Amino acid sequence: MRAEGGGEEAGRSGTEDYPLSAVPDEARQGFWPVTLVLLGFTFFSATIWGGASLGAAFPLWPDLAAIILCGNAILAAYVAGLGYVGYRSGLSTVLSARFAFGDIGSRWADALLGLTQIGWYAWGTATIAIVLGRLLGLDPWFLAPLMAIFGLGFCLTACIGYRGLAALSRVAVPAMLLLIVASVAVALRDAGSGAAPVAAGTLTVAEALTIVVGTFVSGGTQVANWTRFAGSGRAAVISVLLAFLVGNTLMVAVGAIGAAVYGLSDIVDVLAVQGLLLAGVLLLFLNIWTTQDNTIYNFSVAGCHFFRTERRRLVTSAGAAAGTLLALLGMYDWLIPYMVTMGVLIPPLGGVIMADFFIGRRGRYPPFEEGAVPRFNRRGLAAYAAGSLAAAVIPGIPPVNGIVAAFLVYALLTRLR
């Protein structure tokens, strides 16, 4: 499947990052640009806070280490499958959803994925403003202007597109890695001195795995937005595995180790105890910035598909404004119910897309033309409903239940047809 069109239309599609067409061969990237962008995406502060809840409940070794590695292995396997679909087809997640759910049915995926990213963007914007205000001792009335500045400023690299994301990640990812390694080394040293508190044991293993998988299953569902730029299937899959097995594991581990060793759930507080506070402010800023631009980029891809427009930069700016408004309305306090809802509604989308591509289409989409797909793909919609129900009611790990149920139901309906 390849992008079509020429002249002015093709030029606009390229500068806007191909929101309604496949990425052509000449726009494909090598291994490291894709890997750095994905690592920058998985370096996210909310993942650190999620990991902190694990550190207070389990012994550092071997229980906590096993839970983190197992949870991220599940997440990486799921995202790698979607990443390969993106490379093979050259399509974003929402364009693949048009085959899986139909021309009109896919707009549900657009709305769900787009609004999800707006929520994350709002949370990140509020977080950096609140933390910076606290560290500097600013009056509360300063928070609203800070949110406005950060909310509108973070989207600049996303407006540039994939090239802007890659340029920022080249600087941010190595800097964050150095600081994370230093913090973990100090924490392990302190843990060895006998200063670590005893784990409280307030979570079951299933609940802990749900937290690990749920921290990034939403963003991971949209991984094709970047792997569609990969130059080979091997580069796409290995980039995804590195980002989620290394990047996301590090983020969860930093929060978990900080809580286990110091009894603190806030990474900034942990760095203050370790004497790394100044570096911690830089970490938080880079951490949130790299994720914010990827998040709002995801929104722009979904928004362009929903409205069937090539004007990705305009959609990016509108999304950043909406996210900033949501931050001002109090998104910082809604994180937990927001994550729980996403863990039910988003993962089945990925299960349906993979089943449609690997089972229904046998690994190859037909030419992407007007009228190439029906208005509604009833198999996809039925499988999505079954996956969401499984995630909501079946005991276990909700995101995994949703993915597996959606995949199996779609495959069964395909065979029955």
C-alpha positions in Angstrom: 0.0 0.0 0.0 1.5 3.3 -1.0 0.6 7.0 -1.0 -1.0 8.2 -4.2 -1.2 11.6 -5.8 1.3 14.1 -7.1 2.2 17.7 -7.4 0.8 20.1 -4.8 -1.4 17.4 -3.1 1.6 15.1 -2.6 3.7 17.9 -1.3 1.2 18.9 1.3 0.8 15.3 2.4 4.5 15.0 2.9 4.9 18.2 4.9 1.9 17.3 7.0 3.2 13.7 7.7 0.8 11.8 5.4 -2.3 11.9 7.7 -4.6 10.3 5.1 -2.3 8.2 3.0 0.5 5.6 3.4 4.1 6.8 4.0 6.0 6.3 0.8 9.3 4.5 0.5 11.3 7.7 0.1 10.0 9.1 3.5 11.0 6.0 5.5 13.5 6.3 8.3 16.3 4.2 9.8 16.4 2.3 13.1 17.7 5.0 15.4 15.3 7.9 14.5 12.3 5.6 15.1 13.8 4.2 18.3 14.6 7.6 19.8 11.1 8.9 19.1 9.5 5.8 20.7 11.8 6.0 23.8 10.9 9.7 24.2 7.3 8.7 24.1 7.6 6.0 26.8 9.6 8.2 29.1 6.5 9.6 30.8 6.0 10.9 34.4 2.6 9.2 34.8 4.3 5.8 34.4 6.7 6.8 37.2 3.8 7.6 39.5 2.1 4.3 38.5 5.2 2.4 39.4 5.4 4.1 42.8 2.2 2.3 43.9 4.0 -1.0 43.2 7.1 -0.2 45.3 5.0 0.3 48.4 3.3 -3.1 48.0 6.0 -5.6 47.1 9.6 -6.5 48.2 12.1 -5.0 45.8 13.6 -8.4 44.9 12.4 -10.7 43.4 8.7 -9.9 43.5 8.7 -6.3 42.3 11.3 -7.0 39.6 9.3 -10.0 38.2 6.1 -8.0 38.1 7.6 -5.1 36.2 9.4 -7.4 33.7 6.3 -9.6 33.2 3.9 -6.7 32.8 6.1 -4.9 30.3 6.8 -8.1 28.3 3.0 -8.4 27.8 2.7 -4.8 26.8 5.7 -5.0 24.4 4.4 -8.1 22.7 1.0 -6.4 22.0 2.6 -3.2 20.8 5.1 -5.0 18.6 2.3 -6.6 16.7 0.7 -3.3 16.0 4.1 -1.8 15.2 4.6 -4.4 12.5 1.2 -3.6 11.0 2.2 0.1 10.8 5.5 -0.8 9.0 4.0 -3.3 6.6 1.1 -1.0 5.5 2.6 2.4 6.0 -0.6 3.4 7.7 -1.3 5.2 10.9 -3.4 3.4 13.5 -6.6 5.2 12.6 -6.2 4.4 8.9 -5.8 0.8 9.7 -9.0 1.2 11.8 -10.9 2.2 8.7 -10.3 -1.4 7.4 -11.1 -3.0 10.8 -14.3 -1.0 11.6 -15.4 0.5 8.2 -15.4 4.0 6.8 -17.9 5.4 9.3 -17.3 2.9 12.0 -13.7 3.9 12.3 -14.7 7.4 13.5 -15.4 5.8 16.8 -11.7 4.9 17.0 -10.8 8.4 15.9 -12.9 10.0 18.7 -11.7 7.6 21.4 -8.0 7.7 20.6 -8.1 11.5 20.0 -9.9 12.4 23.2 -7.7 10.0 25.1 -4.6 11.8 24.0 -6.2 15.2 24.8 -6.7 13.9 28.4 -3.0 12.9 28.7 -1.9 16.2 27.2 -4.0 18.0 29.8 -2.6 15.9 32.6 1.0 16.5 31.5 0.5 20.2 31.1 -1.1 20.5 34.6 1.6 18.3 36.2 4.6 20.4 35.0 2.9 23.6 36.1 2.0 22.3 39.5 5.3 20.7 40.3 7.3 23.8 39.1 5.1 26.0 41.1 5.6 23.9 44.2 9.4 23.8 43.8 9.7 27.5 43.3 7.2 28.4 46.0 4.9 30.3 43.6 1.5 31.7 44.6 -1.4 29.5 43.3 -2.6 32.1 40.9 0.6 31.6 38.9 -0.5 28.1 37.9 -3.0 29.1 35.3 -0.6 31.2 33.3 2.1 28.5 33.6 -0.4 25.9 32.2 -1.3 28.2 29.3 2.4 28.7 28.5 3.4 25.0 28.7 0.2 23.8 27.0 0.7 25.9 23.9 4.5 25.7 24.0 4.8 21.9 24.1 3.0 21.5 20.8 5.6 23.4 18.7 7.8 20.3 18.0 4.6 18.3 17.2 3.6 20.9 14.7 6.9 20.4 12.8 6.0 16.7 12.6 8.0 13.5 12.8 11.2 15.5 12.2 10.6 17.7 15.2 9.9 14.7 17.4 13.1 13.0 16.3 15.2 16.2 16.9 13.9 16.7 20.4 14.3 13.0 21.3 18.0 13.1 20.3 18.7 15.5 23.1 16.1 14.4 25.7 16.5 10.7 25.7 20.2 10.5 26.5 19.9 13.2 29.2 17.0 11.3 30.9 18.8 8.0 30.7 21.8 9.4 32.5 19.8 10.8 35.3 17.6 7.7 35.7 20.7 5.5 35.9 22.2 7.8 38.5 19.0 7.9 40.6 18.5 4.1 40.5 22.2 3.5 41.4 21.8 5.8 44.5 18.5 4.1 45.5 20.0 0.6 45.3 23.0 1.8 47.3 20.7 3.2 50.0 18.6 0.0 49.9 21.7 -2.0 50.5 22.4 0.0 53.6 19.2 -1.3 55.2 17.2 1.9 54.9 14.4 0.5 52.8 10.9 0.4 54.4 9.0 -2.8 54.6 6.5 -3.4 51.7 2.9 -2.8 52.8 1.4 -5.6 50.5 -1.8 -3.7 49.6 -2.0 -5.0 45.9 -2.5 -8.4 44.4 -0.2 -9.6 41.7 -3.1 -9.3 39.1 -3.7 -5.7 40.2 0.0 -4.9 39.9 0.2 -6.3 36.4 -2.8 -4.3 35.5 -1.0 -1.1 36.6 2.1 -2.0 34.6 0.2 -2.9 31.4 -2.3 -0.1 31.8 0.4 2.7 32.1 1.0 2.7 28.4 -1.5 0.4 26.6 -3.4 3.4 25.3 -0.3 5.1 23.8 1.0 1.7 22.6 -2.2 1.1 20.6 -1.1 4.1 18.4 2.5 3.0 17.9 1.8 2.6 14.1 1.8 6.4 13.9 5.7 6.1 14.2 6.5 2.6 12.9 4.9 3.5 9.6 8.1 5.6 9.0 10.4 2.5 9.7 12.5 1.3 6.8 12.2 -2.4 7.6 10.1 -4.7 9.7 13.0 -5.6 11.8 13.7 -1.9 12.6 10.0 -1.4 13.5 9.7 -4.4 15.8 13.1 -4.0 17.6 12.4 -0.2 18.1 9.1 -1.1 19.8 10.6 -3.8 21.9 13.4 -1.5 23.1 11.0 1.4 23.9 8.6 -0.8 25.9 11.0 -3.4 27.4 13.7 -0.9 28.2 12.0 2.6 28.2 8.7 1.8 29.9 10.4 -0.7 32.2 12.8 2.0 33.4 10.0 4.4 34.1 8.0 1.9 36.1 11.1 0.8 37.9 12.2 4.3 38.9 8.9 5.0 40.5 8.7 1.5 42.2 12.3 1.6 43.5 11.8 5.2 44.8 8.7 4.1 46.8 10.3 0.9 48.0 13.5 2.5 49.2 12.4 5.9 50.4 8.6 5.5 50.9 8.0 8.4 48.5 5.7 8.2 45.4 6.8 11.5 43.8 10.0 11.2 41.7 10.8 14.9 42.4 10.8 14.2 46.1 13.0 11.1 45.6 15.5 13.1 43.7 15.5 15.8 46.4 16.3 13.2 49.0 19.1 11.9 46.8 20.6 15.4 46.3 19.6 15.5 42.6 16.8 18.1 42.8 18.1 20.5 40.2 18.6 17.7 37.8 15.2 16.4 38.8 13.5 19.6 37.5 15.3 19.2 34.2 14.3 15.5 34.1 10.6 16.3 34.7 10.6 19.0 32.0 12.3 16.8 29.4 10.2 13.8 30.4 6.9 15.5 30.0 7.9 17.5 26.9 9.0 14.4 24.9 5.7 12.7 25.8 3.5 15.8 25.3 4.6 16.3 21.7 4.1 12.6 20.9 0.7 12.7 22.6 -0.6 15.7 20.7 0.9 14.3 17.5 -1.3 11.2 18.1 -4.3 13.5 18.5 -3.6 15.3 15.3 -3.4 12.0 13.3 -6.7 10.9 14.8 -8.3 14.3 14.2 -7.2 14.5 10.6 -8.7 11.1 9.9 -12.0 12.0 11.7 -12.5 15.2 9.7 -10.8 13.8 6.6 -8.4 16.7 6.3 -4.7 17.0 5.5 -4.2 20.1 7.8 -2.4 18.3 10.6 -0.7 21.3 12.0 -4.0 23.2 12.4 -5.5 20.1 14.1 -2.4 19.9 16.4 -2.8 23.5 17.5 -6.5 23.0 18.2 -5.8 19.9 20.2 -3.2 21.7 22.3 -5.7 24.5 23.0 -8.3 22.0 24.1 -5.8 20.1 26.3 -4.7 23.3 27.9 -8.3 24.2 28.7 -8.9 20.8 30.2 -5.8 21.2 32.4 -7.2 24.5 33.7 -10.4 22.7 34.6 -8.6 20.2 36.9 -7.4 17.2 34.8 -4.6 16.7 37.3 -7.0 15.2 39.9 -8.7 12.8 37.4 -5.8 10.5 36.5 -6.8 7.3 38.2 -10.4 7.0 37.0 -9.1 8.2 33.6 -6.6 5.3 33.4 -9.1 2.8 34.5 -11.6 3.8 31.8 -8.9 3.7 29.1 -7.8 0.2 30.2 -11.3 -1.0 29.3 -12.1 0.9 26.1 -8.8 1.3 24.2 -7.0 -2.2 24.2 -9.8 -3.9 22.2 -9.2 -1.5 19.3 -5.7 -3.0 18.9 -7.0 -6.5 19.2 -9.4 -5.9 16.3 -6.9 -4.2 14.1 -4.3 -7.0 14.5 -7.0 -9.7 13.9 -8.3 -7.9 10.8 -4.7 -7.5 9.4 -3.2 -10.9 10.2 -6.3 -13.1 9.9 -8.9 -11.2 7.8 -6.5 -9.6 5.3 -3.7 -12.2 5.6 -1.0 -9.6 6.2 -1.8 -7.2 3.3 -4.4 -4.4 2.9 -6.1 -3.8 -0.5 -5.4 -0.5 -2.3 -6.6 2.4 -0.2 -9.1 4.1 -2.4 -12.5 5.8 -1.9 -15.1 3.0 -1.5 -12.5 0.3 -0.8 -14.0 -0.4 2.6 -17.7 -0.6 3.7 -19.4 2.0 5.7 -19.4 -0.3 8.7 -17.3 -3.5 9.3 -19.8 -5.4 11.5 -17.3 -8.1 12.5 -14.9 -5.4 13.8 -17.6 -3.6 15.7 -18.9 -6.8 17.3 -15.4 -8.0 18.2 -14.7 -4.6 19.8 -17.9 -4.7 21.9 -17.0 -8.2 23.0 -13.4 -7.1 23.9 -14.7 -4.1 25.9 -17.1 -6.3 27.8 -14.4 -8.9 28.6 -12.1 -6.1 29.9 -14.9 -4.8 32.1 -16.3 -8.0 33.7 -13.8 -10.9 33.4 -11.4 -11.3 36.3 -7.7 -10.9 35.6 -5.8 -8.1 33.8 -8.5 -6.0 32.0 -6.3 -4.7 29.1 -5.1 -8.2 28.3 -8.6 -9.6 28.5 -9.9 -6.9 26.1 -7.1 -7.5 23.6 -7.4 -11.3 23.6 -11.2 -11.4 23.5 -11.4 -8.9 20.6 -8.8 -10.7 18.6 -10.4 -14.2 19.1 -13.9 -13.0 18.4 -12.9 -11.3 15.2 -10.9 -14.4 14.1 -13.9 -16.6 14.9 -16.3 -14.3 12.9 -14.0 -14.3 10.0 -13.8 -18.1 9.9 -17.6 -18.4 10.3 -18.1 -16.2 7.3 
